[in-house]
C-alpha cells in the first residue's frame, strides 16, 4: 500500500462544494505528504504548519485539482491523506431593508411611470 501511495497517491481536500482530489506533481511531494499524514489520516487545514498549508494551497490552485467525477479511477487511486478545509465563518453585518422602487429610480424614470 505504501508503494502504491508513492507511485500514484492523491490527497483528498474537503471543500464546501464537496471532496476534491489533488494530484501531487512529483515523487518528493508524495513523500512529504506521506510524512505529513504519518500519524493521522485526516488533518484540519488549521493544524498544518505554514509551509504545509502553502503546499496544499499551491497544489489546489494548480491545474491538478479535480473532483471525483473528472478523476479517472478515483475509486482505485490510493488516498495519501485527507485535509479538512473549511471556510472561515465571518460575522456579516445585519441586512438593511430593501429600498423602495421609487426612491431607487432617477427622477426622469419616476415621471414616466
C-alpha positions in Angstrom: 0.0 0.0 0.0 2.9 2.4 0.8 4.4 1.8 -2.7 1.0 2.4 -4.3 0.7 5.8 -2.5 4.2 6.8 -3.5 3.6 5.8 -7.1 0.2 7.5 -7.7 -1.4 8.7 -4.5 -3.8 11.6 -4.2 -4.7 13.9 -1.4 -8.4 14.4 -0.7 -9.3 18.0 0.2 -12.7 18.6 1.9 -14.3 21.8 0.5 -17.7 23.4 0.9 -18.7 22.1 -2.5 -17.5 18.5 -1.8 -14.4 16.5 -1.8 -11.7 17.3 -4.3 -8.6 15.3 -5.1 -5.1 16.8 -5.5 -2.6 15.1 -7.6 1.0 15.8 -6.3 3.2 16.7 -9.2 6.4 15.0 -8.0 7.6 12.0 -6.1 9.1 14.3 -3.5 5.8 15.9 -2.9 4.2 12.4 -2.3 7.0 11.6 0.2 6.4 14.8 2.1 2.7 14.2 2.1 3.1 10.7 3.4 5.3 12.1 6.2 2.6 14.8 6.9 -0.1 12.1 7.3 2.1 9.5 9.1 0.2 9.6 12.4 -3.3 10.8 11.3 -5.1 10.1 8.1 -7.3 13.2 8.4 -5.9 16.6 9.4 -7.7 20.0 9.6 -6.1 22.7 7.5 -5.6 24.9 10.6 -3.2 22.4 12.3 -0.8 22.2 9.4 2.3 24.4 9.5 2.5 27.4 7.3 4.8 25.5 4.9 2.3 22.6 4.7 -0.6 25.0 4.3 1.1 26.8 1.4 1.9 23.4 -0.2 -1.7 22.3 0.0 -2.9 25.7 -1.2 -0.4 25.7 -4.1 -1.5 22.1 -5.1 -5.1 23.2 -5.0 -4.5 26.2 -7.2 -2.6 24.3 -9.8 -4.4 22.6 -12.7 -4.0 19.2 -10.9 -7.2 19.7 -8.8 -10.1 17.5 -9.8 -13.4 16.3 -8.5 -14.2 12.6 -8.3 -16.3 12.9 -11.5 -13.3 14.0 -13.5 -10.6 11.9 -11.9 -10.2 8.7 -13.9 -10.1 5.8 -11.5 -10.8 7.9 -8.4 -12.0 4.8 -6.5 -8.8 3.0 -7.3 -6.3 5.8 -6.6 -4.8 5.4 -3.1 -5.5 8.4 -0.9 -2.4 9.6 1.0 -4.5 11.7 3.4 -7.5 14.0 3.9 -7.3 17.7 4.6 -10.4 19.2 6.1 -10.5 22.7 4.6 -13.5 24.6 6.0 -14.3 28.2 5.1 -13.8 30.8 7.7 -17.0 31.9 9.3 -17.3 35.7 9.2 -19.9 37.7 11.0 -21.8 39.5 8.4 -23.4 42.9 9.2 -27.2 42.9 9.5 -29.0 43.3 6.3 -30.6 46.6 5.5 -34.2 46.7 4.4 -34.6 47.0 0.6 -35.2 50.5 -0.7 -38.5 51.2 -2.4 -38.6 51.3 -6.2 -39.5 54.9 -6.4 -36.5 56.0 -4.3 -34.1 54.0 -6.4 -35.2 55.3 -9.8 -33.8 58.5 -11.3 -36.2 61.5 -11.5 -36.9 61.1 -15.2 -37.9 57.4 -14.8 -40.3 58.3 -11.9 -42.1 60.9 -14.1 -42.7 58.3 -16.9 -44.2 55.7 -14.5 
